[in-house]
Amino acid sequence: MTTELTERHCEPCEGGVPPLEGEELRDLREELGGGWEVVDGHHLSKRFEFEDFVAALEFTNRVGELAEEEGHHPLIHLTWGEATIDIWTHAIDGLSENDFILAAKVDRL
Protein backbone atom coordinates (compact mmCIF):
# COMPACT_ATOMS: atom_id res chain seq x y z
CA MET A 1 0.00 0.00 0.00
CA THR A 2 1.36 3.42 -0.98
CA THR A 3 1.34 6.24 1.56
CA GLU A 4 -0.30 9.46 0.38
CA LEU A 5 2.19 12.14 -0.65
CA THR A 6 0.96 14.45 2.11
CA GLU A 7 1.76 11.81 4.73
CA ARG A 8 5.40 11.49 3.64
CA HIS A 9 8.30 13.79 4.49
CA CYS A 10 11.09 15.08 2.29
CA GLU A 11 14.35 13.20 2.66
CA PRO A 12 17.73 14.94 2.20
CA CYS A 13 19.13 14.45 -1.29
CA GLU A 14 22.87 14.75 -1.76
CA GLY A 15 22.80 13.95 -5.46
CA GLY A 16 24.18 10.86 -7.12
CA VAL A 17 20.73 9.65 -8.19
CA PRO A 18 19.07 10.32 -11.53
CA PRO A 19 16.07 12.66 -11.76
CA LEU A 20 12.67 11.03 -12.18
CA GLU A 21 11.44 10.43 -15.70
CA GLY A 22 9.02 8.33 -17.69
CA GLU A 23 6.37 6.27 -15.96
CA GLU A 24 7.53 7.06 -12.43
CA LEU A 25 7.29 10.78 -13.18
CA ARG A 26 3.83 10.39 -14.72
CA ASP A 27 2.56 8.30 -11.80
CA LEU A 28 3.64 10.85 -9.20
CA ARG A 29 2.18 13.71 -11.27
CA GLU A 30 -1.18 11.91 -11.30
CA GLU A 31 -1.11 11.78 -7.48
CA LEU A 32 -1.03 15.58 -7.31
CA GLY A 33 -4.06 17.80 -7.41
CA GLY A 34 -4.88 19.87 -10.46
CA GLY A 35 -2.84 22.77 -11.68
CA TRP A 36 0.66 21.38 -11.24
CA GLU A 37 2.63 21.19 -14.46
CA VAL A 38 5.82 19.25 -15.12
CA VAL A 39 7.93 21.77 -17.05
CA ASP A 40 10.47 20.29 -19.47
CA GLY A 41 10.78 17.22 -17.23
CA HIS A 42 12.79 19.48 -14.89
CA HIS A 43 10.47 21.11 -12.35
CA LEU A 44 6.92 21.40 -11.09
CA SER A 45 5.10 24.70 -11.41
CA LYS A 46 1.73 26.00 -10.24
CA ARG A 47 0.17 29.46 -10.20
CA PHE A 48 -2.09 30.37 -7.26
CA GLU A 49 -4.47 33.34 -7.49
CA PHE A 50 -5.63 35.56 -4.60
CA GLU A 51 -7.87 38.58 -4.11
CA ASP A 52 -5.00 40.93 -3.28
CA PHE A 53 -1.32 41.26 -2.45
CA VAL A 54 -1.75 40.61 1.27
CA ALA A 55 -3.47 37.26 0.68
CA ALA A 56 -0.74 36.21 -1.77
CA LEU A 57 1.94 37.26 0.72
CA GLU A 58 0.28 35.31 3.55
CA PHE A 59 0.21 32.21 1.33
CA THR A 60 3.86 32.76 0.43
CA ASN A 61 4.76 32.92 4.12
CA ARG A 62 2.89 29.66 4.81
CA VAL A 63 4.77 28.01 1.93
CA GLY A 64 8.02 29.28 3.45
CA GLU A 65 7.16 27.78 6.84
CA LEU A 66 6.29 24.46 5.20
CA ALA A 67 9.55 24.52 3.22
CA GLU A 68 11.52 24.99 6.42
CA GLU A 69 9.67 22.12 8.11
CA GLU A 70 10.38 19.80 5.17
CA GLY A 71 13.92 21.05 4.49
CA HIS A 72 13.02 21.47 0.82
CA HIS A 73 12.80 24.97 -0.61
CA PRO A 74 10.88 26.06 -3.72
CA LEU A 75 11.30 29.11 -5.90
CA ILE A 76 8.43 31.46 -5.08
CA HIS A 77 7.34 34.26 -7.42
CA LEU A 78 5.10 36.78 -5.64
CA THR A 79 3.15 39.64 -7.18
CA TRP A 80 -0.17 41.37 -6.63
CA GLY A 81 -2.88 38.72 -6.38
CA GLU A 82 -0.78 35.72 -7.29
CA ALA A 83 2.08 33.46 -6.31
CA THR A 84 3.77 30.91 -8.54
CA ILE A 85 5.61 28.01 -6.96
CA ASP A 86 8.41 26.20 -8.84
CA ILE A 87 9.86 23.08 -7.23
CA TRP A 88 12.80 20.88 -8.17
CA THR A 89 15.65 19.10 -6.42
CA HIS A 90 18.73 21.24 -6.85
CA ALA A 91 21.17 18.44 -5.97
CA ILE A 92 20.12 16.48 -9.07
CA ASP A 93 18.92 19.44 -11.18
CA GLY A 94 15.62 17.71 -11.80
CA LEU A 95 12.63 16.10 -10.13
CA SER A 96 12.66 13.72 -7.18
CA GLU A 97 9.88 12.34 -4.99
CA ASN A 98 10.56 15.19 -2.55
CA ASP A 99 9.23 17.67 -5.09
CA PHE A 100 5.90 15.88 -5.33
CA ILE A 101 5.66 15.58 -1.54
CA LEU A 102 6.18 19.32 -1.14
CA ALA A 103 3.75 20.14 -3.97
CA ALA A 104 1.03 17.99 -2.39
CA LYS A 105 1.54 19.68 0.96
CA VAL A 106 1.44 23.15 -0.64
CA ASP A 107 -1.96 22.28 -2.05
CA ARG A 108 -3.22 21.63 1.49
CA LEU A 109 -2.29 25.14 2.76
Secondary structure as UniProt FT lines:
FT   HELIX           5..7
FT   HELIX           22..31
FT   TURN            34..35
FT   STRAND          37..39
FT   TURN            40..42
FT   STRAND          43..49
FT   HELIX           53..70
FT   STRAND          75..79
FT   TURN            80..81
FT   STRAND          82..87
FT   HELIX           90..92
FT   HELIX           97..107
//
